[in-house]
Each structure stands twice: as structure tokens, then as C-alpha cells.
Amino acid sequence: MDPISKIIKYADELLSECGDEICPEFFKNPLEPARHSIDTTNDSDWIGYGDISMSPYDTAWVAMIPDKIYKESKSFKDFKLAFPQCFIWFFDNQDANGSWAGNGAGSIAPGLAGLLALGLFQSRSGEYFETKLNDLGITIERFTTIFEKARNFLQNTLNEWNIDDLDMTSFELTIPYHLSALAQLEKPVVFNFPESQRLLQENRRKLGLIPLDTILSQQYTTITHSIEAFCEKINLSRIQNNAFQAINGSYGSSPAATASVLMHASKWDDKAFEFLKKTISHFPSYVKSHGLVPTLSDIGIFETIWVMHSIGDLCLKIRANKNFNDKSINNLFTKNLAFIEYLSELNKIQGGTLRWTSWDNRMPADVDDSVVSNWLIKQFDPVSTIDLDINIKTFYNGKYFKSFPIERTFSVSCNVNAVNLLILEYQHAKSKRKKITKVSAEKNGVTKVMLEEIIPTVIKFIIFQRKENGIWLDKWNKSPAYTTFKANDLLLSLQAYRKLRVKSGFDTNEALRDYCRKTVDWALNTQHKDGSWGEPSSTGPGNLEETSYVIRLLRTAAKNWRDDKAIQMALHNGKKYLIKNLDESMTDKGYFHTKQPFLWINKQLYTAPRIIKSSILTSLWED
């Protein structure tokens, strides 16, 4: 099969897989599953969809939960675990170095949580410790070996840690909590390390920004996602209500957060228990080498939107080429439009802004899912109307777009996506010779702001974030390639909009291209000999995900530097690397779970295979 036919085939199969998991009749009626995302369907069994890696961090929290009898009696003799399989997982899956999640900053929170699960087991079982271990088929000698290896690994890793290395979600809350909880065990575990004081300073600063009274007044907040970090500061019994707990039993779309309420609230939570039980049973065996529950449960709407972001881009490229018009392409377009209907219905019933999960998880909407869904709708349904006002009022602060109402740090990629939506609306308004939409953001202290002012303001913010070597970094994906390709493509697109380009600080297109060339040169200079880019994987010195991002960057660059042989050669070698691994990566369901690095950032690094597959397919398409 030729490469073009393969791309179409795999893209079609990917959309089919996504749609079928959402609902068996998805392509017949894409509007119906959108209604699962709100409580009025009363679907308490729905735990969502999406292909995501498992999380040692969240598995550790589920492993800490004692059963209902012990929770009520607190008797050493009664002690049993609610989910012993999660506890046993830590004895069967420890790395040789003592970690459960690789090396570096991303391994610290999972390691601390795993060590705490082991320490709590010993404290809660008291004089029955050996008996309780034996009941699970674990000897004291094995327990001690696993425990000490983890402790030594963590001490060494903490000694080398710079807290600026990686901005894991809520790390300034979760890591201090685990350090404190370990120090309070019956047999205390204390870690001293160079960055400890700076970490505590960040912890105090973050806590000072969080209105705990607001949280307890039953307002939707992202803090619920990391509520386990507040076990020592909040009586978790106070959040056992419908303002915090989703109809299916989850708290904050997080197994760790849900486990913390089940463990620390004074009353046993049957709904939370059932949610965790279903979550453990939901995922196939090939993903469980990294735990028994994911760090996000679920990633449904996020996965759908991000798959469609790439496949939608692929469809636009195919549509622009009039030579392609056969049955397989028409089938792909039909499925693409079914997802556009699904997203349109989601936008309608959720009021114009979207959250990442496929059900009401009591979390506020985020700018990323909101603006990208609107971008897709506008691209494939040009006559549709999108509500820019609500997105700007909710997320724009006069300088940049916030991911969520309360956040410590910003996201460059979110701002790129937001500006792309605004430019699309700007383009449509200009083509119809309509007045550029005026928006009001009085909620953020900005009134009567025009798109021609917002777009350059945010672009200047994005430009300011570029590093000396020409790359951009982000809080949601640790790879510089992810955000760098998005940002550079956005900037180069300004060549079509003179007024926006000038107001963004570039008098000529040549000046803009000169600025972007530094980023292109970074891409050319970081390619590995086998044609790949990025962190090592089972396929060699680089990996498929980051390679797909850089190829997409260079494809745009090739249109701007048409005679540049270095760009053409890098593209040729990068494409050759992806094609070599295409069939295995598209057909082996465990491929991205076991053979590629985890680059997406939450409390735990994770991977989202379908999102990566969609980027690979789009990167291979020849315009």
C-alpha cells in the first residue's frame, strides 16, 4: 500500500476507534453521547473514554485505602486494604534503581506516594504487620528491600532536583504533603535535600493564592483535582457533596483525589469506592505496566479534540488538493464531520466552554479545549456562530489567556491555540467585510477590546516566552517540540495579515521570517542521525511523538524557505524514520504505553496514544 493510502486508512481507523469507544452508534447519532457530559442524563455508571497510560502516583493512592471495616474500627487486627491488587503492584513493578516511574523530576511524586503506601501499611497493621503481608504473599524481607530501594532512589533524586526543571501539576502542593506525611509515620521517613526550603517557600506562596474558603463554599475549582494535597488542611468530609463529587463518584477526575476522600473523610464513600473499582476494571492489561489506574480519569473530550485538531488539519490539507477524491477520503470526511457535530453539541449544552472530561466532573472549563473545539467547528462549519465573548471573558486577563481561572503558571500552547481561533474569526470577518468583532471582558477589567488589539497583545506575550535557543516550553507537555512547532507556525501565519504583523512588532515579512528562522535552525541542529528528534525510545535516540511535531514545524518552514536543501533533507530523513515505524505504532495497542516516552504533564507524566497517532499521520501528509 502506498504511503498516502496508508495515511488515509490509519486516519479512518483512528476516528472509528475513537467514535466506537464513545458510543457504539456514534456515527449514526453523534449528538446523543454529548448529552452524557451533563448530569441530567443521570448516568452514574459512565466513567468516560480515552486511551491513557496508567499512573504509579494514582495507583499508590488507591493502594493506601483501607477497607470499610478497618476505617470504622481502626483496629490493627481488622486491617485490610480495599484494593490490595494496587498495593501488590508496587512489589512486582519496581525498577532496578528503586523507582516506579523512571528517572528525574517526574519520578519524585510517584516515588513518594508509593513509599507512603508501604509505610502506611506497616503503621496500620501494627503487631499484625508480618501476618498481613503474608496474606498478600509478601515477606518482610521483600517489603524491606522494596522500601529501602525506593527510599534510596528518592534521596538521590531529591539531592539532584532543581524545582524549576519540570512544572508538574500541583507539585508545590503534592510533594510537600507527601514529605510531611512520610515524616509523620510511626517509623518516620525524613528527606533532607538542597531544594527543600525553596520548595516550602513555593508551597506557602501557592497556598496563599488558593482561597480555601471559596473551595469549601462549593464553587467549582481545579483544586479538587489535587485535593489529596490538602488532607492536612481541609476536613475532607466537608466536600462529600454534589458540589465536589461527580454523579459517578469521582472527585476532580482524579483517582488520587477520589482515594484521598475515601480514606480521610470520616464517613465511608460508597460512590467513590465504586468509581475506583470500575476504573481499575476498565483498562486492558497491556497498559498496566505503569499502574492500575490513570492519572486522569477520563481524558475523553480532551482526547477527541486533540485527535480532531490533527486529523482536522489533515482533512483541510486533503480538501485543498483537488486531485484527491475517492471513497476512502469521502469516508474520512464523513467521520470527521460527525465529530464536528459532536463538538458543536458539546459546546451548545456546556455553554460555549468545555472541560477535558466526557462527564460533569465538577471542574471548570479550560481555555485549550474551549478554543480548539471552536476552531474546529468554525473550520468545518463556516456558517456556524461561535461565542468569542464568553471565551475572552472567562480566560483573557488583558495580557494572555489563562488555562483555568486559578493557576500559578501560564501555558504558551494554550495562548497559541487561542490566538489561532481569534485569527480565524478575524479572517472570516475581513473576508465578509464585516466590522471586526468587539468583545467585552469587563470581568477582567478590560472593556471594548477589539480583536486587532487582543491578537498582537497575546502574540507579544508569546514572543517574550521564547528561550535563547529559539524554543518554547510549556506546562502541559515536557517536549519543547510540542509548543515550539505551534508557536512558530502561528508567527509565520502573520505574513497574511499585515496589520496584525506590524502591531505584533514586525514591520516586514522578511523581519518576521528572520525571527522565526532561529527556531527552524534549532530544529535542524537537533535531529538525530536516524532522522528522529527528542528523547530516546525503543526505536532509537529519538521518538515518534516529538519527531512528528518537528516535521510539522519544518513543513511550514519549507513553504517559507523553498530552496533550503537542509530543510528538505531533514524532512526526508524525519519522514523516513516515521514511515519505518508507522505500521507497528498504528497497530500495536501497547506501543506508546511500553516503547515510547511519556511526555504529557499532570501530577504524573503520561501518554495519550491516539493524540500522538493523529499527529504522526498529519505530519506525514505531503501538501
C-alpha positions in Angstrom: 0.0 0.0 0.0 1.4 3.4 -0.9 2.1 6.0 1.9 -0.9 8.2 1.0 -3.4 5.3 1.1 -1.9 4.2 4.5 -2.3 7.6 6.0 -6.0 7.7 4.9 -6.5 4.2 6.1 -5.0 4.7 9.5 -6.7 8.1 10.0 -10.1 6.5 9.2 -9.4 3.6 11.6 -8.4 6.1 14.3 -11.6 8.0 14.0 -13.6 4.8 14.0 -11.8 3.6 17.2 -12.5 7.0 18.9 -16.1 7.1 17.9 -16.9 3.5 18.7 -15.5 3.9 22.2 -17.6 7.0 22.8 -20.7 5.2 21.8 -21.4 2.1 19.6 -23.9 4.1 17.5 -21.7 7.3 17.4 -21.5 7.8 13.7 -25.3 7.3 13.3 -26.1 9.8 16.1 -23.2 11.9 17.3 -25.4 14.2 19.3 -26.6 11.7 21.8 -23.3 10.9 23.5 -22.7 14.6 24.0 -25.6 14.6 26.5 -23.6 12.2 28.7 -21.4 15.1 29.6 -24.1 16.7 31.8 -25.9 15.4 34.9 -29.4 15.4 33.5 -28.8 12.1 31.8 -28.4 10.6 35.3 -25.8 8.2 34.0 -23.9 7.3 37.2 -22.2 4.3 35.5 -20.4 6.4 32.9 -16.7 6.7 33.7 -15.8 8.1 30.3 -13.4 7.1 27.5 -9.9 7.7 26.1 -6.6 5.8 25.7 -4.2 6.9 28.5 -1.3 5.4 30.3 -1.5 4.2 33.9 -0.1 6.1 36.8 2.1 4.8 39.7 1.2 8.0 41.6 -2.5 7.4 41.5 -2.1 3.7 41.9 -0.3 4.4 45.2 -3.1 6.5 46.5 -5.6 3.7 45.7 -3.2 1.3 47.4 -3.4 3.3 50.6 -7.2 2.9 51.1 -8.1 0.6 54.0 -11.4 -1.3 53.7 -14.6 -0.2 55.3 -14.3 -2.4 58.4 -10.9 -1.0 59.4 -11.9 2.5 58.6 -14.6 2.2 61.2 -12.8 0.1 63.8 -9.2 1.4 63.5 -8.1 -2.0 64.9 -4.8 -3.5 63.8 -6.4 -6.9 63.7 -9.1 -5.7 61.3 -6.7 -4.0 58.9 -7.2 -4.9 55.3 -6.8 -3.0 52.0 -9.8 -2.0 49.9 -7.7 -2.6 46.7 -4.9 -5.0 47.6 -4.0 -5.5 43.9 -2.8 -1.9 43.8 -0.5 -2.5 46.8 0.9 -5.7 45.3 1.6 -3.9 42.0 4.4 -2.0 43.7 6.2 -5.2 44.6 6.0 -6.6 41.1 6.9 -3.5 39.1 9.8 -1.6 40.9 12.6 -0.5 38.6 16.1 -1.8 39.3 17.0 1.7 40.6 14.2 1.8 43.1 11.8 4.0 41.1 8.3 3.2 39.8 8.4 5.9 37.2 11.7 6.3 35.5 14.2 9.0 36.5 14.3 12.7 37.0 11.7 15.2 38.4 8.8 13.3 37.0 9.6 10.3 39.2 9.5 12.1 42.6 5.8 12.3 43.3 5.1 8.7 42.2 8.1 7.5 44.4 6.9 9.4 47.4 3.3 8.2 47.1 4.5 4.6 46.6 6.7 4.8 49.7 3.9 6.4 51.7 1.6 3.5 50.7 4.1 1.0 52.0 4.7 3.0 55.2 1.0 3.3 55.9 0.5 -0.4 55.5 3.1 -1.0 58.2 1.7 1.6 60.6 -1.9 0.4 60.2 -1.2 -3.3 60.7 0.8 -2.8 63.9 1.8 -6.0 65.5 0.0 -7.9 62.7 2.3 -6.5 60.1 4.0 -9.8 59.1 0.7 -11.6 59.1 -1.0 -9.0 56.9 1.9 -9.1 54.5 1.8 -12.8 54.3 -1.9 -12.7 53.5 -0.8 -10.8 50.3 2.0 -13.2 49.5 4.7 -10.7 50.6 7.6 -11.4 53.0 9.0 -8.9 55.4 12.4 -9.3 53.7 10.9 -8.4 50.3 9.0 -5.5 51.9 12.2 -4.1 53.4 14.1 -4.5 50.2 11.5 -2.7 48.1 11.1 0.0 50.8 14.8 0.8 51.1 15.4 0.8 47.4 12.6 3.4 47.0 13.9 5.4 49.9 17.5 5.5 48.5 16.3 6.3 45.0 14.2 9.2 46.3 17.0 10.6 48.4 19.4 10.6 45.5 16.9 12.1 43.1 15.9 14.8 45.6 19.5 15.7 46.1 19.9 16.4 42.4 16.5 18.1 41.9 16.1 21.6 40.7 12.4 22.6 41.3 12.5 24.6 38.1 13.3 21.5 36.0 9.7 20.4 35.3 6.5 22.1 36.3 4.4 19.0 37.2 0.8 19.8 38.0 0.4 21.0 41.7 3.9 19.7 42.5 4.4 22.5 45.0 1.3 21.1 46.9 1.6 17.4 46.4 5.3 16.9 47.1 5.3 18.8 50.4 2.3 16.9 51.5 3.9 13.5 50.9 7.1 14.6 52.6 5.1 15.7 55.6 3.0 12.5 55.7 6.1 10.3 55.5 7.7 12.2 58.4 4.6 11.5 60.5 4.6 7.7 60.0 5.0 5.5 63.1 8.5 4.9 61.7 9.2 8.4 60.2 10.9 8.8 56.9 12.6 12.1 56.6 14.3 13.6 53.5 16.7 16.4 53.6 17.8 17.9 50.3 19.1 21.2 48.8 15.9 22.5 47.4 13.7 21.7 50.4 13.5 25.3 51.7 12.7 26.8 48.3 10.0 24.1 47.8 8.4 25.1 51.1 8.5 28.7 50.0 6.7 27.8 46.8 4.2 25.8 48.9 3.4 28.7 51.1 3.1 31.0 48.1 0.7 28.7 46.3 -1.4 28.2 49.4 -1.6 32.0 49.7 -3.1 32.1 46.3 -5.7 29.5 47.0 -9.0 30.7 48.6 -9.8 27.6 50.7 -12.9 29.3 52.0 -14.1 29.6 48.4 -13.4 26.0 47.8 -15.5 25.0 50.8 -18.3 27.3 49.7 -19.0 24.8 46.9 -17.6 26.6 43.9 -16.2 24.5 41.0 -12.4 24.6 41.1 -9.4 22.8 39.7 -8.1 22.3 43.2 -10.4 19.4 43.6 -8.2 17.5 41.1 -5.4 17.7 43.6 -7.4 17.6 46.8 -5.2 14.8 48.2 -2.6 17.5 48.9 -4.9 19.2 51.4 -5.5 16.2 53.7 -3.8 18.1 56.5 -5.6 21.4 55.8 -9.2 20.5 55.0 -11.6 18.2 56.7 -12.4 16.2 53.6 -15.8 15.3 55.0 -16.8 18.8 54.1 -16.5 18.1 50.4 -18.6 14.9 50.3 -21.4 16.6 48.5 -22.7 17.1 44.9 -20.7 20.3 44.5 -17.5 18.4 44.5 -18.4 14.7 43.8 -19.4 13.9 40.2 -22.5 11.8 39.7 -20.3 8.7 39.0 -18.5 9.1 42.3 -15.3 10.7 41.2 -13.6 13.8 42.8 -11.8 16.0 40.4 -11.5 13.4 37.7 -8.6 12.0 39.7 -8.2 8.5 41.2 -5.7 10.0 43.7 -8.1 12.8 44.8 -11.0 10.3 44.9 -8.9 7.9 47.0 -8.0 10.7 49.5 -11.6 11.5 50.2 -12.4 7.8 50.6 -9.5 7.4 53.0 -9.6 10.7 55.0 -13.3 11.7 55.2 -14.9 10.5 58.4 -17.7 8.6 56.5 -17.1 5.8 54.0 -17.9 6.9 50.5 -19.7 4.1 48.5 -19.9 6.1 45.3 -16.1 6.9 45.4 -15.4 3.2 46.1 -17.5 2.0 43.1 -15.9 4.6 40.8 -12.4 3.3 41.7 -13.5 -0.3 41.3 -14.9 0.4 37.8 -11.8 2.4 36.8 -9.4 -0.5 37.8 -11.5 -3.0 35.8 -11.9 -0.7 32.8 -8.4 -0.7 31.4 -6.8 -3.6 29.4 -3.8 -5.5 30.6 -1.3 -4.0 28.1 -1.4 -0.6 29.8 -0.9 -1.9 33.3 2.9 -2.0 33.4 2.7 1.5 34.8 0.0 1.1 37.3 -3.7 0.1 37.6 -5.4 3.5 37.3 -4.6 6.5 35.2 -3.7 10.0 36.4 -6.7 11.5 34.6 -10.0 9.6 34.5 -11.0 10.2 31.9 -9.5 12.3 29.1 -12.5 11.9 26.8 -13.2 15.4 25.4 -9.5 16.4 25.5 -8.6 13.3 23.5 -11.4 13.8 21.0 -10.5 17.5 20.5 -6.8 16.9 20.2 -7.2 13.9 17.8 -9.5 16.1 15.7 -7.1 19.0 15.9 -4.6 17.0 13.9 -7.0 14.9 11.8 -9.0 18.1 11.0 -5.7 19.7 9.8 -5.2 16.6 7.7 -8.7 16.9 6.2 -8.1 20.6 5.4 -4.9 19.7 3.6 -6.6 17.0 1.6 -9.5 19.3 0.8 -7.2 21.9 -0.5 -5.8 19.4 -3.0 -8.5 18.9 -5.7 -6.8 15.8 -7.0 -7.9 13.7 -4.1 -11.4 12.5 -4.3 -12.1 8.8 -3.7 -14.3 6.7 -1.5 -11.8 6.3 1.3 -11.3 10.0 1.6 -15.0 10.6 1.5 -15.4 8.2 4.4 -12.8 10.0 6.3 -14.5 13.3 5.7 -17.9 11.9 6.8 -16.5 10.7 10.1 -14.7 14.0 10.6 -18.0 15.8 10.2 -19.7 13.5 12.7 -17.1 14.6 15.3 -17.7 18.2 14.4 -21.4 17.7 15.1 -20.4 16.1 18.4 -18.3 19.0 19.4 -21.0 21.5 18.3 -23.5 19.8 20.6 -21.0 19.7 23.5 -20.4 23.5 23.0 -24.1 24.1 23.0 -25.0 22.1 26.1 -22.0 23.3 28.0 -22.5 26.9 27.3 -19.6 27.6 24.9 -16.7 26.5 27.0 -15.5 22.9 27.5 -13.7 20.8 30.2 -11.4 17.9 29.4 -13.6 15.1 30.6 -16.6 13.5 29.0 -18.8 13.9 32.0 -19.6 16.5 34.6 -16.6 16.2 36.9 -17.3 19.5 38.9 -14.2 21.1 37.3 -14.3 24.4 35.5 -13.8 24.6 31.8 -10.3 25.2 30.3 -9.3 27.5 27.6 -7.5 24.8 25.5 -10.5 22.5 24.9 -12.8 25.5 24.5 -10.9 27.4 21.8 -9.7 24.4 19.8 -13.2 22.9 19.7 -14.5 26.3 18.4 -11.6 26.5 15.9 -12.6 23.1 14.5 -16.3 24.0 14.4 -15.5 27.2 12.6 -13.2 25.5 10.1 -15.7 22.8 9.0 -19.0 24.7 9.6 -18.2 28.2 8.4 -21.8 29.4 8.8 -21.8 28.4 12.5 -21.6 31.1 15.1 -19.1 30.8 18.0 -19.2 32.8 21.2 -15.9 34.6 21.4 -17.2 36.8 24.2 -17.6 34.0 26.7 -14.1 32.6 25.9 -12.5 36.0 26.3 -14.5 37.0 29.4 -13.6 33.7 31.0 -10.0 33.3 30.2 -8.4 36.6 28.9 -6.8 38.7 31.6 -5.7 41.6 29.4 -2.2 40.1 28.7 -2.7 36.5 27.9 -5.2 33.6 28.2 -5.3 31.6 31.4 -5.8 27.9 31.2 -8.1 27.9 34.2 -9.4 30.7 36.5 -6.8 29.9 39.2 -3.3 28.9 38.1 0.2 29.5 39.2 1.8 29.5 35.8 0.6 30.1 32.2 0.7 27.9 29.2 2.2 29.1 25.9 0.5 26.4 23.8 -2.9 27.4 25.2 -2.3 31.0 24.1 -1.2 29.9 20.6 -4.4 27.9 20.3 -6.5 30.9 21.5 -4.8 33.2 19.0 -5.4 30.8 16.2 -9.1 30.9 16.9 -9.1 34.7 17.0 -7.2 34.9 13.8 -9.7 32.5 12.1 -12.6 34.7 13.2 -10.6 37.8 12.1 -10.1 36.3 8.7 -13.8 35.4 8.3 -14.8 38.9 9.4 -12.5 40.5 6.9 -13.4 38.3 4.0 -17.1 39.2 4.5 -16.1 42.9 5.1 -17.7 42.9 8.4 -16.6 45.0 11.3 -14.1 43.2 13.5 -15.9 41.7 16.4 -15.8 43.8 19.5 -15.6 41.9 22.8 -16.1 42.9 26.3 -14.0 41.4 29.1 -15.3 43.5 32.0 -14.9 40.6 34.3 -11.1 41.0 33.9 -11.1 44.8 33.9 -10.9 45.2 30.1 -13.7 46.8 28.1 -14.4 47.2 24.4 -11.3 45.4 23.4 -11.0 44.7 19.6 -9.5 41.5 18.1 -6.9 43.7 16.4 -5.7 44.7 19.9 -6.0 41.3 21.6 -4.2 39.3 19.0 -1.0 41.4 18.9 -1.0 41.7 22.7 -1.1 37.9 23.1 1.4 37.4 20.3 3.9 39.7 22.0 3.4 37.7 25.2 4.2 34.5 23.3 7.3 36.1 21.7 8.5 37.1 25.1 8.4 33.5 26.3 10.8 32.2 23.6 14.1 30.9 25.0 17.5 32.0 23.9 17.9 28.9 21.6 14.7 29.6 19.8 12.4 27.2 21.6 9.2 27.5 23.7 8.4 25.4 26.7 5.0 24.6 28.2 3.3 23.3 31.3 1.3 20.6 29.6 3.9 18.7 27.5 7.6 18.4 28.5 8.8 18.3 24.9 10.0 21.7 23.6 8.9 20.4 20.1 5.2 20.4 21.0 4.9 24.1 21.8 7.7 25.3 19.5 6.0 24.0 16.4 2.7 25.5 17.3 4.2 28.9 18.2 6.5 29.2 15.1 3.6 28.2 12.8 1.4 30.8 14.3 4.0 33.6 13.9 4.7 32.7 10.3 0.9 32.8 9.6 1.0 36.5 10.4 2.5 37.2 6.9 -1.0 37.1 5.6 -2.2 39.8 8.0 -0.2 43.0 7.6 -1.9 44.9 10.3 -1.6 42.1 12.9 2.0 41.5 11.9 3.0 45.2 12.3 1.2 45.6 15.6 3.0 42.4 16.8 6.3 44.1 16.2 7.4 43.0 12.7 7.5 45.8 10.1 8.0 43.4 7.2 7.5 39.8 6.4 11.3 39.4 6.0 11.8 40.6 9.6 9.2 38.0 10.8 10.9 35.2 8.8 14.3 36.2 10.2 12.9 35.9 13.7 11.4 32.5 13.0 14.5 31.2 11.3 16.3 30.8 14.7 13.6 28.3 15.7 14.0 26.4 12.3 17.7 26.2 12.8 17.2 24.7 16.3 15.1 22.0 14.6 17.8 21.4 12.0 20.5 21.2 14.6 18.8 18.8 17.0 17.9 16.0 14.6 19.4 12.6 15.4 21.3 10.5 12.9 18.4 8.2 12.4 16.1 11.1 11.4 14.3 11.3 14.7 14.0 14.1 17.3 13.6 14.2 21.0 14.1 11.9 24.0 15.2 8.3 23.5 12.7 5.4 23.0 12.8 1.8 22.0 13.2 2.9 18.4 16.5 4.7 18.9 17.8 8.1 20.2 14.5 9.9 19.5 10.8 9.1 19.4 7.8 9.3 17.2 5.8 11.9 19.0 8.5 14.6 19.1 9.5 13.8 15.5 6.0 14.4 14.3 6.0 17.8 15.9 9.3 18.9 14.4 8.3 17.6 10.9 5.1 19.7 11.1 7.3 22.7 12.0 9.6 22.1 9.1 6.8 21.6 6.6 5.7 25.1 7.3 9.3 26.3 7.2 9.7 24.6 3.8 7.0 26.9 2.4 8.9 29.9 3.5 12.4 28.8 2.5 11.6 26.8 -0.6 15.1 26.4 -1.8 16.6 25.4 1.5 18.2 22.0 1.0 18.9 21.5 4.7 15.1 21.7 5.5 14.3 19.3 2.7 16.9 16.8 3.8 15.7 17.0 7.4 12.1 16.4 6.3 13.1 13.5 4.1 15.0 11.8 7.0 12.4 12.5 9.5 9.6 11.2 7.3 11.7 8.1 6.6 12.0 7.4 10.3 8.2 7.7 10.9 7.3 5.5 7.9 9.7 2.9 9.1 7.8 2.7 12.4 4.3 3.6 11.1 2.7 0.1 10.9 3.8 -1.0 14.3 2.9 2.2 16.0 -0.6 2.3 14.5 -1.5 -1.4 15.0 0.2 -2.4 18.3 -2.1 -1.1 21.0 0.5 -1.2 23.7 3.2 0.5 21.6 3.0 4.0 23.2 2.5 2.6 26.6 5.6 0.5 26.6 8.0 1.6 23.8 7.8 5.5 23.8 8.5 8.1 26.5 5.7 9.7 28.5 5.7 13.5 27.7 2.3 14.8 28.7 2.3 16.5 32.1 -0.1 16.1 35.0 0.7 15.1 38.6 2.3 12.1 36.8 3.8 12.1 33.3 1.5 10.2 31.0 0.9 9.4 27.3 -2.2 9.7 25.1 -1.6 7.3 22.2 -4.4 8.4 19.9 -3.4 12.0 20.1 0.2 11.0 19.2 -1.0 8.8 16.3 -3.1 11.7 14.9 0.0 14.0 14.9 2.1 11.3 13.2 -0.4 10.9 10.4 -0.8 14.6 9.8 2.9 15.1 9.8 3.4 12.6 7.0 0.9 14.1 4.6 2.5 15.8 1.6 0.8 19.1 0.6 
